[in-house]
Amino acid sequence: MKTYDWIIIGAGITGAALAYELTKIGFSVLLLEQYQTPQNATRYSYGGISFWSATTAITKQLSTEGLTRHRILSEELNADTQFRELDLLMTIPVDINPETMAKSYQDVVIPPRLISIQEACELEPFLSPEAISGALTVKHGHVHPEKITQAYIQAMVNLGGEIQFGEFRELVTTSTKKCTGVKTNTNTFQSDNVVICAGGITRKLLKSMGIAAKIYFSHAEIIEIPSTDIQLHSLVSPANLQRFQQEAESTQIDELWDNPNHEIVSPILDAGVVQFLDGSLRIGQISRVLTNPQAEINSTASEQWLRESITNILPSLGNLPGTWHHCLVAFTQDKLPLIGAISEFSGLHIFSGFSSPFLFVPPLAVRFANFVSGQKDEIIKQMSPDR
């Protein structure tokens, strides 16, 4: 039986990018994915690249590296990731003072510009002027989530890497606490190293092995609308994003996550929309913090909530025919991913928990591949799961 250098669990953007970078360096790599048709967070993502929003030395460095990487990726991977820079329009609700909201963004590396209601409606003609007190705008990066992920996978395969589809069963370990492979519903694969890139199910996967990791997940909900004649001029999101505050609140008491059917905090809705180059739309986003990854969600009520919220801001979009979707989104306590060796088992690693995956995964996949090849990297060290 073949023994791989690396097996990667999960073929979303994290696993795909890491598989490519490890293969590119010369490792033998197997990428494992449960679904032939993706059901992960990458599949339902906006694909945004918020290179302007960095606030720390680490995130500024990685934002620069990420933007540089995106500008050459289509050529390197020999496939169009649909990378572009477009106007991000962040709406400010009528009950919030625009100047106060603008000040809350003063510490980011490229502060967004405050614009009036009239300017906002000139930038995005479909916007309802009655719904806002003003807006913030800044240039924002964007890729097509599935296209960049598939480009990474195909480039990995072209370099000799492999991908297999199967339902994950368990990690193969020895009595000496060494991880030596992965068992699926159809096969057992051997490797020197296993890295978990399983997004929202990472916590459950590790817990099944008795490993307590500070990685969490939310249930995200969107509406996907097929190609439409409506042509938006910008990517729209709220200036007062609630999701990061929700994530911070939900991780304050780690023990709450041990309750198998618990809603830790109330659900929130950040009303926004992105339009892809083919004219299709993704409208979102509801976030629920439910400790059961298989929790039942009332899709009818959720879709109504999403439609009412987007109608308030962009009335033309509210009744367009579309389909409600749901996925799990991984996050951590400090917005930085967990990257590196898991101390409980030698040969077991994690690369998960990205708050801005399309910005940070490409540069950190390069760094991780170089790090496990022997290069020193202080940034990777600071993202250790033992931090």
C-alpha positions as CSV (number, residue, x, y, z in Angstrom):
1,M,0.0,0.0,0.0
2,K,1.3,3.5,-0.9
3,T,2.3,5.7,2.0
4,Y,1.8,9.4,1.2
5,D,3.8,12.2,2.8
6,W,0.6,14.1,3.5
7,I,-3.1,13.3,3.6
8,I,-5.4,16.4,3.7
9,I,-8.9,16.0,5.0
10,G,-11.3,18.5,3.3
11,A,-11.2,19.9,-0.2
12,G,-12.6,23.4,0.4
13,I,-10.4,26.4,-0.2
14,T,-8.1,25.5,2.8
15,G,-7.5,21.9,1.8
16,A,-7.2,22.6,-1.9
17,A,-4.7,25.5,-1.5
18,L,-2.6,23.5,1.0
19,A,-2.6,20.3,-1.1
20,Y,-1.4,22.3,-4.1
21,E,1.4,24.1,-2.1
22,L,2.6,20.8,-0.5
23,T,2.6,19.1,-3.9
24,K,4.4,22.0,-5.5
25,I,7.3,21.6,-3.0
26,G,7.6,17.9,-3.8
27,F,5.6,16.1,-1.2
28,S,3.3,13.2,-2.2
29,V,-0.2,14.4,-1.3
30,L,-3.6,12.8,-1.1
31,L,-6.6,15.2,-0.8
32,L,-9.7,13.5,0.7
33,E,-13.2,15.0,0.3
34,Q,-16.5,13.5,1.3
35,Y,-18.7,15.0,-1.4
36,Q,-18.3,14.8,-5.2
37,T,-20.6,17.9,-5.3
38,P,-19.3,20.3,-2.7
39,Q,-21.5,21.1,0.3
40,N,-18.9,23.1,2.3
41,A,-18.6,26.8,3.3
42,T,-16.4,27.4,0.2
43,R,-19.3,26.4,-2.0
44,Y,-21.6,29.0,-0.5
45,S,-19.1,31.8,0.2
46,Y,-19.1,35.4,-1.1
47,G,-15.4,35.0,-2.1
48,G,-14.5,38.4,-0.6
49,I,-10.9,39.5,-0.1
50,S,-10.8,42.2,2.5
51,F,-7.1,43.2,2.1
52,W,-8.0,46.8,3.3
53,S,-9.2,45.6,6.8
54,A,-5.9,44.5,8.5
55,T,-5.3,46.0,11.9
56,T,-2.2,44.2,13.3
57,A,1.3,43.6,12.1
58,I,0.6,40.0,11.2
59,T,-2.7,40.6,9.3
60,K,-1.1,43.5,7.5
61,Q,1.8,41.3,6.4
62,L,-0.5,38.5,5.3
63,S,-2.9,40.9,3.5
64,T,-0.1,42.2,1.4
65,E,1.1,38.6,0.7
66,G,-2.5,37.5,0.0
67,L,-3.2,40.3,-2.5
68,T,0.2,39.7,-4.3
69,R,-0.6,36.0,-4.5
70,H,-4.1,36.5,-6.0
71,R,-2.7,38.8,-8.7
72,I,-0.6,35.9,-10.1
73,L,-2.7,32.8,-9.2
74,S,-4.7,32.6,-12.4
75,E,-1.5,32.5,-14.4
76,E,0.3,30.1,-12.0
77,L,-2.6,27.7,-11.8
78,N,-3.5,28.0,-15.5
79,A,-7.1,28.7,-14.7
80,D,-9.2,31.8,-14.2
81,T,-10.0,32.4,-10.5
82,Q,-12.0,35.5,-11.6
83,F,-9.9,37.7,-9.3
84,R,-10.9,41.4,-9.5
85,E,-11.1,44.5,-7.3
86,L,-14.5,46.1,-7.0
87,D,-16.2,48.7,-4.9
88,L,-17.4,47.5,-1.5
89,L,-20.4,49.5,-0.3
90,M,-21.0,49.2,3.5
91,T,-24.4,50.4,4.4
92,I,-24.9,52.4,7.6
93,P,-28.4,51.9,9.2
94,V,-30.6,54.9,9.7
95,D,-30.3,54.6,13.5
96,I,-26.5,54.8,13.5
97,N,-24.5,58.0,13.2
98,P,-22.3,57.8,10.0
99,E,-19.3,59.7,11.5
100,T,-19.4,57.3,14.5
101,M,-19.4,54.3,12.2
102,A,-16.6,55.8,10.1
103,K,-14.4,56.3,13.3
104,S,-14.8,52.6,14.1
105,Y,-12.8,51.8,11.0
106,Q,-10.0,54.2,11.6
107,D,-7.5,51.6,12.7
108,V,-7.6,49.5,9.5
109,V,-4.8,49.7,7.0
110,I,-6.9,51.3,4.3
111,P,-9.8,53.1,6.1
112,P,-13.0,53.2,4.0
113,R,-14.3,56.5,2.8
114,L,-17.5,57.9,4.3
115,I,-20.1,58.9,1.6
116,S,-23.5,60.5,1.8
117,I,-26.8,58.8,1.0
118,Q,-26.8,60.5,-2.5
119,E,-23.2,59.3,-3.2
120,A,-24.1,55.8,-2.0
121,C,-27.1,55.6,-4.4
122,E,-25.0,56.9,-7.3
123,L,-22.4,54.2,-6.6
124,E,-25.2,51.5,-6.3
125,P,-28.4,52.7,-8.0
126,F,-30.4,49.7,-6.7
127,L,-29.9,50.9,-3.1
128,S,-32.8,52.2,-1.1
129,P,-32.0,55.7,0.2
130,E,-34.6,55.4,3.0
131,A,-32.7,52.5,4.5
132,I,-29.4,54.2,5.3
133,S,-27.9,57.2,7.0
134,G,-24.8,57.0,4.8
135,A,-22.3,54.4,3.7
136,L,-18.6,53.6,3.7
137,T,-16.7,52.5,0.5
138,V,-13.4,51.0,-0.2
139,K,-11.8,48.8,-2.9
140,H,-12.3,45.1,-2.1
141,G,-10.9,41.9,-3.7
142,H,-13.1,39.1,-5.0
143,V,-12.7,35.7,-6.5
144,H,-15.1,33.0,-7.5
145,P,-14.9,30.5,-4.6
146,E,-15.5,27.3,-6.5
147,K,-13.3,28.3,-9.5
148,I,-10.3,29.2,-7.4
149,T,-10.7,26.0,-5.3
150,Q,-11.1,23.8,-8.4
151,A,-8.1,25.6,-10.0
152,Y,-5.9,24.7,-6.9
153,I,-7.1,21.0,-7.1
154,Q,-6.5,20.7,-10.8
155,A,-3.0,22.2,-10.5
156,M,-2.2,19.8,-7.7
157,V,-3.3,16.8,-9.8
158,N,-1.3,18.1,-12.7
159,L,1.8,18.1,-10.4
160,G,1.1,14.5,-9.4
161,G,-1.1,14.9,-6.4
162,E,-4.2,12.8,-5.9
163,I,-7.8,13.4,-4.8
164,Q,-10.2,10.7,-3.5
165,F,-13.8,10.9,-2.5
166,G,-15.2,9.1,0.5
167,E,-16.9,9.5,3.8
168,F,-14.4,10.0,6.6
169,R,-14.6,7.3,9.3
170,E,-11.6,7.7,11.6
171,L,-7.9,8.5,11.8
172,V,-5.5,5.6,12.0
173,T,-3.3,5.8,15.0
174,T,-0.8,3.6,16.8
175,S,-0.5,2.7,20.5
176,T,2.4,5.2,20.7
177,K,0.1,8.1,19.7
178,K,1.3,8.4,16.1
179,C,-1.2,9.2,13.3
180,T,-0.5,7.0,10.4
181,G,-3.4,7.5,8.0
182,V,-7.1,7.8,7.4
183,K,-10.0,5.3,7.1
184,T,-13.0,6.2,4.9
185,N,-16.1,4.2,4.1
186,T,-14.3,2.6,1.2
187,N,-10.6,2.4,1.9
188,T,-7.7,3.0,4.3
189,F,-4.9,5.3,3.3
190,Q,-1.5,5.5,4.9
191,S,0.6,8.6,5.4
192,D,3.4,10.1,7.4
193,N,1.3,13.2,8.2
194,V,-2.4,14.1,8.3
195,V,-3.7,17.6,8.2
196,I,-7.3,18.5,9.1
197,C,-8.8,21.2,6.8
198,A,-12.4,20.2,7.6
199,G,-13.8,23.6,8.4
200,G,-17.0,23.5,10.5
201,I,-16.7,19.8,11.3
202,T,-13.1,20.1,12.6
203,R,-14.2,20.4,16.2
204,K,-16.4,17.3,16.1
205,L,-13.7,15.3,14.3
206,L,-11.1,16.2,16.9
207,K,-13.4,15.6,19.8
208,S,-14.1,12.1,18.5
209,M,-10.4,11.4,19.1
210,G,-10.5,12.9,22.6
211,I,-8.8,16.2,21.4
212,A,-10.2,19.4,22.8
213,A,-9.4,22.2,20.3
214,K,-10.4,25.8,20.5
215,I,-12.1,25.8,17.2
216,Y,-15.8,26.5,16.8
217,F,-18.5,26.8,14.1
218,S,-21.6,28.7,13.1
219,H,-24.5,27.7,10.9
220,A,-24.5,30.1,7.9
221,E,-27.5,30.6,5.7
222,I,-27.8,32.3,2.3
223,I,-30.0,32.5,-0.7
224,E,-28.5,31.8,-4.1
225,I,-30.1,33.4,-7.1
226,P,-29.3,32.3,-10.7
227,S,-28.1,34.6,-13.3
228,T,-30.3,37.7,-13.5
229,D,-30.6,40.8,-15.7
230,I,-30.1,43.0,-12.7
231,Q,-26.5,44.3,-12.7
232,L,-25.2,45.5,-9.4
233,H,-22.4,48.0,-9.4
234,S,-20.8,47.0,-6.0
235,L,-20.5,44.3,-3.4
236,V,-22.9,45.3,-0.6
237,S,-22.5,44.5,3.1
238,P,-23.4,46.2,6.4
239,A,-20.9,48.5,8.0
240,N,-22.0,47.3,11.5
241,L,-21.2,43.6,10.9
242,Q,-22.6,41.6,13.8
243,R,-20.9,38.2,13.0
244,F,-17.5,38.8,14.6
245,Q,-19.2,40.1,17.8
246,Q,-21.4,37.0,17.8
247,E,-18.4,34.8,17.4
248,A,-16.5,36.5,20.2
249,E,-19.5,36.2,22.6
250,S,-20.0,32.5,21.8
251,T,-16.4,31.5,22.7
252,Q,-16.3,33.2,26.2
253,I,-17.4,30.0,28.0
254,D,-15.8,27.0,26.2
255,E,-17.8,24.5,28.3
256,L,-21.0,25.5,26.7
257,W,-19.8,23.8,23.5
258,D,-19.9,20.5,25.3
259,N,-23.7,20.6,25.4
260,P,-24.8,18.7,22.3
261,N,-27.9,20.7,21.5
262,H,-27.4,24.3,22.7
263,E,-27.9,27.7,21.1
264,I,-25.2,29.7,22.7
265,V,-26.1,33.1,21.5
266,S,-29.1,34.5,19.4
267,P,-29.0,34.3,15.6
268,I,-28.0,37.4,13.7
269,L,-28.4,38.6,10.1
270,D,-25.9,40.7,8.3
271,A,-27.7,41.8,5.1
272,G,-25.5,41.8,2.0
273,V,-25.1,40.6,-1.5
274,V,-22.4,39.7,-4.0
275,Q,-22.9,39.3,-7.8
276,F,-20.6,37.0,-9.7
277,L,-19.4,37.6,-13.3
278,D,-22.1,35.2,-14.6
279,G,-24.8,37.4,-13.1
280,S,-25.7,35.0,-10.3
281,L,-26.2,36.4,-6.7
282,R,-25.5,35.2,-3.2
283,I,-27.6,37.0,-0.6
284,G,-26.9,36.6,3.1
285,Q,-26.2,36.0,5.8
286,I,-27.8,34.5,8.8
287,S,-25.4,33.1,11.4
288,R,-26.6,30.8,14.2
289,V,-24.4,29.4,16.9
290,L,-25.8,25.9,17.5
291,T,-23.5,23.3,19.1
292,N,-25.1,20.5,17.0
293,P,-23.6,20.5,13.5
294,Q,-26.6,18.5,12.3
295,A,-29.1,20.9,13.9
296,E,-32.5,21.2,12.1
297,I,-33.1,24.8,10.8
298,N,-36.5,26.1,9.6
299,S,-35.5,27.0,6.0
300,T,-38.8,28.6,5.2
301,A,-38.6,31.1,8.1
302,S,-34.9,31.7,7.4
303,E,-35.5,32.5,3.7
304,Q,-38.3,34.9,4.6
305,W,-36.0,36.7,7.1
306,L,-33.3,37.0,4.5
307,R,-35.7,38.3,1.8
308,E,-37.2,40.9,4.1
309,S,-33.8,42.1,5.2
310,I,-32.4,42.5,1.7
311,T,-35.6,44.0,0.4
312,N,-35.1,46.8,3.0
313,I,-31.7,47.7,1.5
314,L,-32.0,46.6,-2.2
315,P,-35.8,46.3,-3.0
316,S,-35.3,44.9,-6.5
317,L,-33.6,41.7,-5.1
318,G,-36.1,40.7,-2.5
319,N,-38.4,38.6,-4.7
320,L,-36.0,37.2,-7.2
321,P,-36.4,33.4,-7.4
322,G,-33.6,31.6,-5.6
323,T,-32.6,28.7,-3.3
324,W,-31.9,28.8,0.4
325,H,-28.6,27.1,1.4
326,H,-26.9,26.3,4.7
327,C,-23.4,25.3,5.7
328,L,-21.0,25.3,8.7
329,V,-18.4,28.0,9.1
330,A,-15.3,27.5,11.3
331,F,-13.9,30.3,13.5
332,T,-11.6,30.8,16.5
333,Q,-11.5,33.0,19.6
334,D,-9.0,35.5,18.2
335,K,-9.9,35.5,14.5
336,L,-6.6,33.8,13.7
337,P,-6.6,30.3,12.3
338,L,-5.3,27.2,14.0
339,I,-2.2,26.1,12.1
340,G,0.4,23.5,13.1
341,A,1.0,20.2,14.9
342,I,-1.6,18.8,17.3
343,S,0.4,17.8,20.3
344,E,-1.8,14.7,21.3
345,F,-0.7,12.7,18.2
346,S,2.5,13.0,16.3
347,G,2.0,13.4,12.6
348,L,-1.4,15.1,13.1
349,H,-1.8,18.7,12.1
350,I,-4.5,21.3,11.7
351,F,-5.1,24.1,9.1
352,S,-8.5,25.5,9.9
353,G,-10.5,28.3,11.5
354,F,-10.0,31.1,9.0
355,S,-12.2,34.2,9.5
356,S,-11.2,35.6,6.0
357,P,-10.2,32.5,4.1
358,F,-9.8,33.9,0.6
359,L,-7.5,36.6,2.0
360,F,-5.4,34.5,4.4
361,V,-5.4,30.9,3.0
362,P,-3.3,31.5,-0.1
363,P,-0.3,33.1,1.7
364,L,-0.5,30.8,4.8
365,A,-0.7,27.7,2.6
366,V,2.6,28.7,1.1
367,R,4.1,29.5,4.6
368,F,2.9,26.2,6.0
369,A,4.3,24.1,3.2
370,N,7.7,25.9,3.6
371,F,7.5,25.5,7.4
372,V,7.0,21.7,7.3
373,S,9.9,21.6,4.8
374,G,12.2,23.0,7.5
375,Q,12.0,26.8,7.0
376,K,11.5,28.9,10.1
377,D,8.3,31.0,10.3
378,E,7.4,33.1,13.2
379,I,3.9,33.8,11.9
380,I,3.1,30.1,11.6
381,K,4.4,29.5,15.1
382,Q,2.0,32.2,16.5
383,M,-1.0,30.3,15.0
384,S,-0.2,27.1,16.8
385,P,-3.3,25.3,18.1
386,D,-1.5,25.2,21.5
387,R,-1.4,29.0,21.8
